[in-house]
C-alpha cells in the first residue's frame, strides 16, 4: 500500500476512517433495533396468543356450557321423547363436538335412560337404550373410571382407535330434585370435543411463513400438533437436548407454575432450525399453548434494513473515495505524472519502489535503466548467436536432405522399358515427404512415396531413417514383406511416435506386374493411353511406426504398354487458392486425362504449372512430392 500514489493513499485512509464510523453506527443501530424488535415480537406473540387462546377457550367454554345445559334439560326432553331433537340440534350448532353421551340412573323412570349421538362424515348417528352406549373402548374406560361423577371436570385426551379421532371430554352431572326438594346427582353428560378438528383450526392459522402453534397438557403430552403422528405420542419431557436445552429451560417448573414465557428451541419438525418459542396456559391451566416462530423470520426486516444501510454506506464510501482521490490527484497532478512515469519504466522489473522520496525514485530508475540496458545488450547478442547457429543447422539439414533426393533425369538412361520423372518442393527448409526408386535386380524396380507426420528437422530425420530402412529391406522383393519389416524397425527406434504413410510397389519391367502395398497413403492414379484415369483404391494397413506387430497385405496390378502411374503426397491435392479452396483429387484427375501420350517429365511439369496457377499468391503450406512412371516394354 505504501508504494501507491499519494492521492490513492490519502483517499484510502479517509475511506477507512469513514468505514469505521459507518460500521460503528450500523452495529449500534443493529443491536438497538434488535432489542426493540425482540420486545415487539414478544408483544406480537402475546397478541397472537390471545387470538389463539380465544379460539381454544371459545371451544372449551362452548363444550362446558353445552354439557351443563344438556344436563339441566335432558330429563325434560327425555320425558317427552325429544332427547334426539335436543342432541341433534346441539351437534349441528357446535361443529367441534365429536359425540355426546348421556347416562341417567335407572331409578328415574324414563322411556330411555341412555343416549348417544356421534358425528360421522357430516351425518349424525343417534342411539338410545336401557344400558350405557359407547362409541369406542377408550371412551368406555374413561367414563366408567371417573373418580367423582358429582362434579364437572375435563378428562385426559385420548385417541378413539375405532374412529381414528383424538378427543377430550367434559363431564357434567345431571341433577334432579328429590321429593324433599334436595338436588341429587342422577346421571352424567359427556361431551367429546374433537381435538382433531381443533388441531386443523390451529394449523390453518397464519404464523409468519413457517411458524406454528400446538397444545400440550399438564403431563407434557402433545394433544395437538402439525405432525399428527406425534399427538399423544410425543412428550415435552422426552425431547432431546438438541431440540430444547433443559438446563436453560425448566419444563417441570413451567408446567407446574402455569406462567407465560419464552425460550429458544430447535424443533425436529423444521430440521432443527433455531426458533423462538412462546408458551402460555389455557383452559384454566390444564393445557398450555406453545407458539413456535423461526428465529430468522423475527429479524428478516432488521436484516433487510441493515443490508440496505450497509449497501448505501458502501456506495457512499466508494463515492467519497473517488471524490477525495479526484481532488487530491488534481492538487498533486505534476508530482503524480513524474512519479507514475518513473514507475512505468520499472513496471516490468521485479524491483518495487521502496521509498516515497521522488529524488530517490529518479536515482533508482536511472540505475535500473543502466542495468537493464546492459542485460538487454548481452541477451541480444546471445539470441543473435543462437539464431545464426539455428539457421546454419537448418541450411545444413536442407543440404543433407537434398543430397538424398534424386534429381538426375533420365533416371535409368540404359533402361528403355521404363521412364520416370519427379518433383520435390518442401514447404519449409526441410521436408517430411519422401520418394525413391531403385532396381532391386535386373527385372524389379522398387517405387516408394510417403509422408511423415510432424514437421521440421525431426520429421526430416525420421524420413531419412525410413528411406534407408526401406532400401535395406528391398531384398525381400515382396511388397508386404518389405513394409512389414520396415515397420518393425521403425517402431523400435521411434520414441517420439512419428509415423509414415507409405505407398510401396515392386514393378516387374518384363511382365508389367506391379506388386504393391498401400499403408494409409493417398491412392495412386493410373493414366491409360486413351486418357482414362483410374485409382488404385486399395489400402493394406496402418501407417508405419505405430504398431510393431501389425501385419500388412499387398495386391497386384498389370500394366499395359504405355500405362502411366502417378504417385503423390497430400501437398498436391491440398494446395489452397485465394478463396480457400483446395486443388483436390478430381481436379488432378481431370488434368491427367488431357495429358495422355505425354512423357513423365512433361506430365510433372504441366501438373506443377497447374498447381502454381491455382495457388496464385497464396503461400505453400505443405510439402509437394510428385512421381510419375511410364511403362514402355
N, C-alpha and C positions, 0 to 999 in steps of 0.2 A: 504494500500500500504506500510506503514512503517513497517508492520510485515513480509514483503518479505525479501528475501536474498539480500545481498549487491550487488551481481552480477546482480540480476534482477532489483534492483532499479537504479543502475548506467546505465544499458542498457536502461531502460525506460526513464530516464531523458535525456540522449543523443538523444534517438529516438524522444522524444517530441520536443527538440530543432531543430532537423533535419526536423520534420514535420512542425514546424512553418516557417522555412526558405523555404521549398518547397511550402507551401500554399501561402506565400507571393509572391514567384516567379510565381506560376501558376496564381494567381489572377491578378498580374500586367500584365502578358502576355495575359491573357484572355481579360482584359479591353482594352489593347493597340490594340490587334488584332481585337477586336470587333469594335473599332472605324475605323480601316483601312478597315475592311470588309464592314461596313456600307457605307463608302465613295466609296469603289469599287463597291458595289451593286448599288449605285446611278449612277455610271458611266455606269455600265452594263445596267441599266434601260434606261438611255439616249440613249445608242446604240440600245436597243430593241425598244425604242420609235421611233428612226429614221427608223428602219426597218418597223415598223407598219405604221408610218407616210408615208413612201414611198408607201406602199400598198394602203393606203387610198387615198393619193394625186394622185397616178397614175390613180386610177379610177375616181377621181374628175376631174383631168385635162383632162383625156380622154373624159369624158362626156361633159365638156365645149367645147373642141375642136370639137367634133363630132357635137354638136348643132350649133356651129358657122360655120363649114364647110357646113353643110346641108343648113343653112340659106343663104349662099352665092351661092349655086348651085341648089337649089330646083326649081327655076323658069325655069332655062335652061332645067333641066331634065323633068319638067312638060310639057314644050312646046313640047318636043319630045316624050311624053307619056312613059318616062322611070323612073318616080318617084319611081315606085315599085322596080325597079332594084337597084337604089341607096339606098333606105331604107333597102332592104333585105340584101344587102352586108354589110352595116354598122352593122346591128343586128347580122349577122354571126360573124363578126370580134370582136365585143365588147360584151362578154357574160354577163357582169353585167348590160347591158341595158335591162330594162323591157319593155319599149314601147317608141314610138316616135309619137308625134302629130305635124301635120303641118297645119297651118291655114293661107290662103292668101286672102287678100281683094278681093272682087268680082270686084273691079274696074280694076283689072288686068285680061285681057282676057286669060284664060287658059282652057284646056279641063276639068280639075277638080281643084277646089281651096282648097280642104280639103283632107288630107291624114292621115291615122292612121295604124300603124303596131304594133303588140303585140306578145310577146313570150309566147307560151303555150305548155309546156311539150315537148320542143325540136322542135316544129313547129312554123311557123310564120303565123299569121292571118293578112292579109292586106285588108284595106278597103279605098275607096275614094268616094267623092261625093261633092255636092254643099254646104252642111251645115257642121258645125264642128262635129267631131266624137269623142266620149269619151269612155274610157273603163270602167269607173265606176263613180258614182255620186261624190265621193270625188275629183277625178281628174277634173271633170267639175267645181266644186265650186272653186277649187284652180285657174284654168286657167282663168275662167271668172272674178274672183275678183282680178286679177293682177292690182296693182296700176299704173304701168308705163310699157307699152309694148315696149317702145323705147330703153330700156337699158337691158343688160344681167344681170341675177340675179338668185339666188337659192330660191326655195320655202321652206316652212316648210315641215318637214317629215309628211307623212300621211299614213294611212292604207286603202288600197282598199278592202272594205268588200266583194265585189263581187268576187274578185280574191284571197282574203286571202294573200295579199302581202303588205309589208311595203316598200315604195319608197320615194325618194326625187327627185324633178325635177329641171333641169336647163333650163331657158328660154332665147332664143336668138332672137333678132328682125331680120326680113327679110327686107333688104334694096334694093330698086330698083331706078335706075337712071331715073329721070323725063326728059321731053323733054328739059328742060333748063339746064340739066347736074347736077341738085341737087339730092342727095341721100335722098330718103324719106322712112320711115318705112311703109311697105305694108302687114305685117303679122308677124307671130311668129312661132318659132320651139321650141317644148317642149320635152326634152329628160329625160325620167324617169330612174334614177339609182336605181337598186334593193338593198335596204338595207338588205333584207333577204339574198341575195347571199353574200353581203359584211359581214354580221354577221357570216355566215358559214365560210367564209375565216378567219375571226378573231378568231373564235372558234377553228379552226384547227391549229393555231399557238401554238407551244410548249413553255409554260412559266413556267418552273420548273415542279413540279408534279401536283400541283393544282392551279397554277396561271392562270389568265385570263385577257382579255382586252375588253373594250367596249367603245362606243361613246355616248356623250350627246350633246345636242345643247345648245345654249346660254341661253335658258329658263330653263335649268336643266332637260329636258325630256330625258329619255333613248331612243336612236334611234337604238342602237344595244345592245345585252346582251345575255349571255349564257342561261338565263331563258327567253324564247321568250315571255311568258305571261307578262313580265314586260315592254316590248318595247312599248313606247308611253303611258304607264300607270303608270310607276314609275317615280318619280321626285326626284332629289337630295335634293331639299329644304324640302321635306316631310320625309326624313329619320329620324328615332328616334335617340335620343341621345346615346343609347347603340350601334348604328351602326357607327355614326360619331359624334364626340364631336364638336358641333357648336361653343362653347366658344373658343376652341383651333384652329379651322379652319373656317375661314370666307368664306362661299360658295359664297356669293354675290360679295365680293371683288375678289375672284378667277375668277369668270365668267366675271366680268367687266374688269379687268386688262388684262386678257388673257395671264398670265405668267405661266411658268412651276414651279413645286414644288412638295413636298411630304408631307405626313402626315400618321397618324395611323388610321386604321378603323377596324371594326368588322362586316364583311358582314353577313347578314342573310343567303345568298346563301350557305355559308360554316359554318353554325352552330355558328355564332358569334365568330369564332376563330380570334385571333389577326393577322392582316395583315398590310403589308407595302403598301401604296397607292402612286403611282406617276401619276401626271397629266400634260398635255401639250396641247396647242392649235393646231388645224389643220384646213384646209380649210379656210385660211385667217381669223382665229379666230372665225369662225362661229360655229365650233364644237370643242369639247375637247375630247382628248383621255385619258382614265384612265386605268392604268395598276395596277393590284392587285396581290400581291405575299404573300403567307403565311409567317408570321414572322419567324416561326421555320425553314422554308426552307432556309432563308437567312443565318442562323447561324448553319446549320447542320454540315457543315465542321468544324467550330470552336468548336462546342460541341464535335465532334468526336476526334479532335486533343486534346482538353482539357481532355477528358476522357482517352485517351491513355497516356497523360502525367501524369495524376493522377494515372493511373494503374501502370505505370512504377515507379512512385515515391513511391507508396505503396510497390511494390516489393523491391525497393531499401531500404526503411525504414525497412522492415521486415528483409532483408538481413543484414543491419547494426546492427539491434537489436541483431540478433543471433550471429554475429561475435563478437560484444562487449561483449555479455553475455558469449560466449565461452571463450574469452581471460580472462575476469575478473574472471570467475569461476575457470580457471586454476591457476590464481595467488593466489586466496584465498581458494583453494580447502580444505586444512586441517581445516580451520576455518568453512567452509561450511559443512564439514562432521560432525563435532561436533555439530553445531547448528541444522542441519537437523535431527540428531538422537535424540537430546533433544526434538525437536518439534514433532517428531514421537511419543514420549512417551505420549505427551499431545494431540495428534490429535483427540482422541475420547472424549476429555473433552470439555465442553462449554467455558472454560477459554482460552483466546487468549494471545499470547505473547505480553506484554505491553512495552517491552524495548528491545533495541539492545545491551545492556550490557551482554556479554557472561557469566560472573560470576553470574550475577543476574538470567540469564536464568537457569543455573545449580542449583542454590539455589531454585528457584521457582519449578523446575522439581522435586527435591527431596521432597519438601514439598507436592507437588501434589501426588507423589507416596505413601508417607506415608498416606495421607488422603484417597487415592484411595484403598489402601490395607485394611485399617480399614473398609471402607464402603463395600468392597468386602467380608470381613470376616463375617460381620453382615448379609449381604444379603444372603451369602451362608448358614449360619445357619438357616435363616428364610425359605429358599427354601427347605432345607432338612427336616425341621419340617413339612412344608406343604405337601411334598411328602410322608412322613411317614403317616400323617393323611389320605391322599388320598388313600394310599394303604390299610390302615386299614378299611376305608369306603368300598372299593371295596370288600375286603375279607368278611366283614360282610354282604354286599349286596348279595354276591355269596352264603354265608351260608344260608341266609334267603331264597333266591330263590330256592336253592337245597332242603330246607326243604319242599317247596311247591310241588316239583316234586315227583311223585310216583315212587319208585324204588323197592318196595316189590313185588315179584312174587313167586308163582302164586297170581294174584290179588284177585281172589274170589275162594279160595280152596273149599268152600262149594257148589259152583255152577258148576255142571257138564256140563251144556248146553253151556258154554262159556269158552274160553281160550284166553288169550291175553298176549302180551309182548311188551315192548317199550324200546327205547334207546334215550338218550338225551345228545348231545355233543355241548356245547357252543363253539363258535369260540373265545370268549374272556372270561373275568372273569364272566360277567353276560350275559344273553341272552334275546332276544325278542321273541323267539318261545314259544309256549305253547301247551300242550296236557293234556287231563283229561278224566276220565271215572268214572261214579258213577251210581248206581242203583237209579232211581227216586222212584221206588216202586218194588214190588216183580217181576214184569214181564218186566219192561222197563229199558234198560241200555242206559245212555247218553254218547255219544262219541264226543270229540272235539279235533281239532287240528288247530292251527292258527299261523300267523306270523305278528308281529308288525313292522310297519315302523320305521326307525331310528335304533339307536344302543346305547349301554351304559346303565347307571343306569336309565335315564328317560324312555327308552323303556321297561326295565325290570319292572319298577314300573307300567307302563301302562298295561303290560301283566298281572301282579298280580291282578290289579284292574279289568281287563276284566274277568279274571278267576273267581273271586269272584262274579261279577255281573251275569255271565252266570249260576253259580251254584244257585244263589238266584232265577233266573227266570226259573229254570228247572221244577218247579211245573206246568208250562203251558203244558208240555208233548208234545205239537205240535212243531215241529222244527221251522217253520216260526215264530210262536209267541214268542218263546224263543229268536230268533235272533232279531226280531223287537224290543222287549222291551229292550234287552241288548244294542242295537244300540242307542236307545233314551237316556238311562242312560249314556253311554259313551260320547255322544255328549254334554251333559250338563256339564261335568267336563273335557273337552278336550281343554284347552286354547292353547296348542302348536300344535294342529291339527295333532296329531298322528292318524293312522288308523290301522285296524286289518283285514287281510284276514282270513276267518274262514270257516271250514267245521264242521257242527254240525249234528249229527244223533241220532235218538232215535230208538234203536233196541228192538223189542218185542221178547224175547228169547223163547216164546212159539210158536208163529206163524212164526217167521223168517222174519217178515216185518220190513224193515228199512225205517223210515220216516226221510228224510234228507233235509238240506238247505245248499247250497254252496254259500258263499258270496265272490266271486272272488278268491277262493283258488285253488291250484292245484287239478286236478281231481283224486279221489281215484281210486285204482286198485282192481279188484275182481279176485281172483285166484280160478278157479274151480278144482274139484278133478282130472279131466282128464288132467290138465295142461293148460287149456285155460285161457288167461288173457284178461279182458275187462276193459274199463274205464267208470266211471260214468260221461259222458260228459254232465253234466247239470250245469248251473250257474243260481243263483236265485237273484242276486242283487250286489250292490256295496259293497266295504269293510265297516266295521263298524267304526263309529266315525266321519263321514264326514257330513251326512245329516240326521237330527233327524226325518224328516217327510217321509223318504224313506220307502216304503213298500217292503216286501220280499215274495217270493213264496217258496214252497217246493215240494218234489216228494217222491215216494215210490219205493222200490225195494224189492223183496222177495228172501231171501237166501235159498239155498238148504242145506241140512245137509252136513257138511264138507267144505262149502264155506269159503273162507278167504278174508277179506277186508284189504287192505294196505293203511294206511294214512301216508303222509309225507309232509315235507316242502321243499322249494326250495333249501335248503342247500344240499339235497340229490342229485338231478339231476344236480346241478351246481358245483359239485366238479370238479376241474381242475387237469389235469396231467401236466407233464413237457413240453408237446408240446402245451399247452394252450387249449386243447380240453376239453369239458365238458362230464361228465358221461352220462347225458341225459336220457329222459324217455324211449326211445327204448331199451337202454342197460338194464335199470331196468326191463322192461317187459320180455326181453329175459332171464334174470337171474331168474325171478319168475317162468317162465314156467318149469324150471328144479327142482323146489322146491315143486311140488305137493306132498302131503302126509306128508310133514314135519310139525312140531309143530310151533306155532308162535315164540317161543324162538329160535328154530333152524333157522327159516327164517331170523329173525332180525340179529342174529349173522353172518349168512352166507352173508347177504347183507352188513353188516358192514365190513366183511373181503374183499369183492369185492371192496368196496369204498376205503379202505386203500391201497389195491393193486393198484388200478387205480391211486390214488393220488400220490403214491410214496413218494418222498422227498418234494413235494410241501406243502406249509402251508395251513391250513384250513382257508378259508376266510369268511365263513358264518356258522351260527348255523345249526346243523343237528338234526332233530327230526323225529323219525320213530315209528309208532304204528301199530301193526298187531293184528287182532282179528279173531278168528276161531269160526264158529257157529257149535255146536255139540249137537243137541236136543236129 
